[in-house]
């Protein structure tokens, strides 16, 4: 639960995860007390934003900054307004604040700092100068971020993504591998810039692998348009596109696009996705059957992402936010409409 609390406090949690934490806090007074203790510690120890130019900061520098910060009065330093988007949880053992806060402060600042190294730091240019944000993921790690427009992106190890301020549009540049779940906005196209060309969408889910002179796009949902100076191609769901600098894009259908999505912990990222399709992907991921009993329920849209969550946790969230009555049977899970909220039974 500590990891979920930190995700919510750092504003990197999905709507489902925020709702799960809310329910946990309401279950018992001691849960709410523990959450408030963690909130106070986070407010005292969250790290300052760090501008990243080519990679994450050196760990020794962060450890030195941590030692220098210990013992300072919370009222004596400058106000800390923004925190980097980190998702590394506190250790699993439950801590309580008793007596001195120094150990809490030291551990909390160190954990948040190490999280910034492990998962990358969100960096803002001075005075809003382009790019407006940079996301860098260290080798051996993956991280999921929420962009300015509400879109989600999961970055693979070594990937680097930048957000740019453009009029009447949304634009990012990518070096490496990323999975996008783009919030639909027909008035503001979403464009991914790469060395080999660009990918333009209105609202969809797709994976991009950008390497020097070439780029590959796998479309899971919606419609994507790939283009460069040599030509363009439209790629529907279930399609694959390849671009090489100096050559026209090539688009083709594939038998199984999910087989091309190789992510540690799986890829479960949804943006306005019908529950019927969400259920299919969750079922595929965990090998557990999910039945949607009503077409009306199946049409309800889901916006959330899950990473390294157990099947039961994912289903609990889905049943809650879609207000579905979920029943566990011998062969799998059944989701049906109900009044007055949903849940697992």
PyMOL commands that set and color helices and strands:
alter all, ss='L'
color gray80, all
select helices_A, chain A and resi 2-9+15-27+29-45+59-69+102-119+126-128+257-260+275-286+295-298+311-321
alter helices_A, ss='H'
color red, helices_A
select strands_A, chain A and resi 133-136+143-146+152-155+160-164+170-181+190-194+197-201+205-211+214-221+223-228+231-236+239-244+250-253+268-274+289-292+301-306+324-328+332-337+343-344
alter strands_A, ss='S'
color yellow, strands_A
deselect
rebuild
show_as cartoon
